[in-house]
């Protein structure tokens, strides 16, 4: 009897298990008609990324046909396109906070509306809600000579603080710009002075030179340049300090640095060239010309000598 009960229990369990499994839906993985793509770029320290499923023309009428005018579009296939930025940025001059956004559009014949939605997990645009908008911009559409069979996002016109992004498909291009504020990049640089770069003169010099090259946070640049000189006084550190002093209104201190360059490294053409640049910034053209001429005489490379000669001629 015990054997019979045990056998009956096992058979009953297997029966119900097999019945339950037979009722479960089974999803079969198949190749996607619209392939998934990622495009990303890092400008300064800021990563900008687009994730989308590209869609093909396949002999269909696209604009005003497959993609109606005046209606919200997922801007791709399958799940909505996702736009991500690792820092706060400006989109066509308007602020967008760091994060991931559902990227929707409203196509038009001449202009498109681009929408960055706080809901980045929606399937397509079926669940789009205007209340979730983080940002909307309106951009012009341009016609292209070339035909893009598959929808793409492309990056162009890179600078140290910006990039242009274009959606391209079926003879049309829809562009917008992403700009990283200088304050964002500067904050990344400043944080590094609590780590390894703070232990060498090179880090302080590079930070100071960044402020000079970008004409940004110059007073902070002066402090960094002074620290670089304190750690190691050389042509680079003294040169950037001299230039920053002139830039911040202390021409006397800047000229003093230039004089020290020509005295301490009298046989170094780079020292005289740097001194000439400081004198020129301080608008002492006679001293600048004299320093440039000394740099020209000391230089041994013909291309360098030609470049310095052109600098001398530009003063005249």
C-alpha positions in Angstrom: 0.0 0.0 0.0 2.8 2.4 0.9 4.5 1.7 -2.5 1.2 2.4 -4.3 0.7 5.7 -2.6 4.2 6.9 -3.2 4.0 5.9 -6.9 0.6 7.7 -7.2 2.0 10.9 -5.7 5.0 10.9 -8.0 2.9 10.3 -11.1 0.4 13.0 -10.1 3.2 15.5 -9.5 4.7 14.8 -12.9 1.3 15.1 -14.6 0.5 18.5 -13.1 4.1 19.7 -13.7 4.0 18.8 -17.4 0.5 20.3 -17.7 1.7 23.6 -16.2 4.8 23.7 -18.4 2.7 23.1 -21.5 0.6 26.2 -20.7 3.6 28.5 -20.3 4.2 30.8 -23.3 7.6 30.1 -25.0 9.5 33.0 -26.6 11.8 32.1 -29.5 14.8 34.3 -30.1 14.9 35.4 -33.7 17.2 37.8 -35.6 16.0 41.4 -35.3 14.8 43.1 -38.5 15.9 46.4 -37.0 19.5 46.0 -35.6 20.4 47.5 -32.2 23.1 50.1 -32.3 25.1 52.2 -29.9 26.9 55.5 -30.6 28.9 57.2 -28.0 31.6 59.9 -27.7 33.4 61.5 -24.8 33.9 65.3 -25.0 36.2 66.5 -22.3 35.2 64.2 -19.4 31.5 63.9 -20.5 30.2 60.7 -22.2 27.3 61.2 -24.6 25.6 58.0 -25.8 22.7 57.0 -28.0 21.1 53.5 -28.0 18.6 52.7 -30.7 17.3 50.2 -33.1 18.0 51.3 -36.6 15.3 51.0 -39.2 15.6 50.6 -43.0 13.7 52.1 -45.9 13.0 48.8 -47.6 11.2 50.5 -50.6 8.8 52.4 -48.4 7.8 56.0 -48.4 9.3 57.3 -45.2 8.4 61.0 -44.5 4.7 61.6 -44.4 4.2 57.9 -45.0 5.7 55.3 -42.7 6.6 58.2 -40.4 3.7 60.6 -40.2 4.2 64.3 -39.8 3.0 65.9 -36.5 3.0 62.7 -34.5 5.3 61.5 -31.7 7.8 59.0 -33.0 10.1 56.6 -31.1 12.9 57.7 -33.5 13.9 54.1 -34.4 12.3 50.7 -33.9 11.3 48.6 -30.9 12.0 50.3 -27.5 12.3 54.0 -27.6 15.7 55.5 -28.4 17.7 56.3 -25.3 20.0 59.4 -25.0 22.4 59.5 -22.0 24.9 62.1 -20.7 27.2 61.6 -17.8 27.2 65.3 -16.8 24.8 68.3 -17.1 25.0 69.6 -20.7 23.4 72.2 -22.9 21.2 71.0 -25.8 21.0 73.8 -28.4 21.8 76.1 -25.5 19.2 74.7 -23.1 20.1 72.8 -20.0 19.7 69.1 -19.7 20.7 67.3 -16.4 22.9 64.3 -16.4 21.0 61.0 -16.9 19.2 58.8 -19.4 16.3 60.0 -21.4 13.8 58.6 -23.8 14.5 60.3 -27.1 11.3 61.0 -29.1 10.7 63.3 -32.0 7.8 64.9 -33.8 8.8 65.1 -37.5 7.7 67.9 -39.7 8.4 68.9 -43.3 10.6 71.9 -42.3 11.1 71.5 -38.6 11.3 68.7 -36.0 10.6 68.8 -32.3 13.1 66.7 -30.3 11.9 65.5 -26.9 14.0 64.3 -24.0 11.7 62.3 -21.8 12.4 61.4 -18.2 10.9 58.0 -18.9 13.7 56.1 -20.7 12.2 52.6 -20.4 9.1 53.0 -22.5 8.4 50.6 -25.4 8.3 52.8 -28.5 6.2 56.0 -28.1 3.0 54.2 -27.2 3.4 55.2 -23.5 4.8 58.7 -24.1 3.5 61.3 -21.8 4.2 65.0 -22.3 4.3 65.4 -18.5 7.5 63.4 -18.4 9.3 65.9 -20.7 12.7 67.1 -19.4 13.3 69.2 -22.5 11.9 70.0 -25.9 13.7 71.8 -28.7 12.7 72.7 -32.3 15.3 72.2 -35.0 15.4 72.7 -38.7 15.5 69.8 -41.2 18.0 69.7 -44.1 18.0 67.7 -47.3 21.0 65.5 -48.1 22.3 64.5 -51.5 23.2 61.1 -50.2 20.6 58.5 -49.3 20.8 56.7 -45.9 19.1 53.4 -46.3 19.3 52.8 -42.5 18.6 55.4 -39.9 21.8 56.5 -38.2 23.0 59.0 -35.6 26.4 60.7 -36.4 28.8 63.0 -34.5 30.6 65.9 -36.2 32.2 69.3 -35.5 34.0 68.2 -32.4 35.5 70.8 -30.1 37.0 70.6 -26.6 33.5 71.5 -25.2 30.9 70.6 -27.8 29.8 68.2 -30.6 27.0 68.2 -33.2 24.7 65.2 -33.5 22.6 64.5 -36.5 19.9 61.9 -37.1 20.2 60.8 -40.8 17.8 58.8 -42.8 16.3 58.8 -46.3 17.9 62.0 -47.6 17.2 64.0 -44.5 19.4 65.2 -41.6 18.1 66.5 -38.3 20.9 68.2 -36.3 21.2 69.4 -32.7 24.2 70.4 -30.6 25.5 69.3 -27.3 27.7 71.7 -25.3 29.6 70.9 -22.1 29.9 74.0 -19.9 33.4 75.0 -19.0 32.5 74.8 -15.3 31.7 71.0 -15.8 35.1 70.3 -17.3 36.9 72.5 -14.8 35.3 70.7 -11.9 36.6 67.4 -13.3 40.1 68.9 -13.5 40.0 70.5 -10.0 39.0 67.2 -8.4 42.2 65.5 -9.7 44.2 67.7 -7.4 43.1 65.4 -4.5 44.7 62.4 -6.3 48.0 61.4 -7.9 48.5 64.5 -10.2 48.9 66.6 -7.1 52.2 65.0 -6.3 54.1 66.3 -9.3 54.8 69.7 -10.9 53.4 68.5 -14.2 49.8 68.2 -12.9 49.8 71.7 -11.5 51.4 73.0 -14.7 48.8 71.3 -16.9 46.0 72.7 -14.8 47.4 76.2 -15.0 47.9 75.9 -18.7 44.3 74.7 -19.2 43.0 77.9 -17.5 45.3 80.0 -19.7 44.4 78.3 -23.0 40.6 78.5 -22.2 40.7 82.0 -20.6 38.8 80.5 -17.7 39.3 80.7 -13.9 42.6 82.5 -14.4 43.0 83.4 -10.7 42.8 79.7 -9.9 45.3 79.2 -12.7 47.8 81.6 -11.1 47.6 79.6 -7.8 48.2 76.4 -9.7 51.1 77.9 -11.6 52.7 79.1 -8.4 52.5 75.6 -7.0 54.1 74.2 -10.1 57.0 76.7 -9.8 57.3 75.9 -6.1 57.7 72.2 -7.0 60.0 72.7 -9.9 61.1 76.0 -11.5 61.7 75.4 -15.2 60.9 77.0 -18.5 57.4 75.6 -18.6 56.3 76.4 -15.1 57.8 79.9 -15.0 56.5 80.6 -18.5 52.8 79.7 -17.7 53.1 81.7 -14.4 54.4 84.8 -16.3 51.6 84.6 -18.9 48.9 84.2 -16.3 50.2 87.1 -14.3 50.0 89.3 -17.3 46.5 88.0 -18.1 45.3 88.8 -14.6 46.6 92.3 -14.7 50.0 92.0 -13.0 52.2 92.8 -16.0 55.2 93.7 -13.8 55.3 90.3 -12.2 54.8 88.7 -15.7 57.7 90.7 -17.1 59.8 89.7 -14.1 59.2 86.0 -15.0 60.2 86.7 -18.6 63.4 88.3 -17.5 64.2 85.3 -15.3 63.6 83.0 -18.2 66.2 84.7 -20.4 68.7 84.9 -17.6 68.5 81.4 -16.1 68.2 79.6 -19.5 70.2 81.9 -21.7 71.2 79.1 -24.1 67.6 77.7 -24.5 65.7 79.0 -27.5 62.4 77.9 -25.9 63.1 80.1 -22.9 63.6 83.1 -25.1 60.5 82.2 -27.2 58.4 82.0 -24.0 59.8 85.2 -22.7 58.9 86.9 -26.1 55.3 85.6 -25.7 55.1 87.1 -22.2 56.5 90.5 -23.4 54.1 90.5 -26.3 51.1 89.8 -24.0 52.4 92.7 -21.9 52.5 94.9 -25.1 56.3 95.5 -24.7 57.0 94.9 -28.4 60.6 95.9 -28.4 61.4 93.4 -25.7 59.3 90.8 -27.4 61.1 91.3 -30.7 64.5 91.0 -29.0 63.6 87.8 -27.2 62.1 86.3 -30.4 65.3 87.2 -32.3 67.5 85.5 -29.7 65.2 82.4 -29.9 65.6 82.4 -33.7 69.4 82.6 -33.4 69.6 79.7 -30.9 67.1 77.4 -32.7 68.7 74.7 -34.9 65.6 73.3 -36.7 64.8 75.2 -39.9 61.0 74.9 -39.5 61.3 76.3 -36.0 63.5 79.2 -37.2 60.9 79.9 -39.9 58.0 79.9 -37.5 59.9 82.3 -35.1 60.8 84.6 -38.1 57.2 84.8 -39.0 56.4 85.8 -35.4 59.0 88.5 -35.6 57.6 89.8 -38.9 54.1 89.9 -37.4 55.3 92.4 -34.8 56.3 94.8 -37.6 
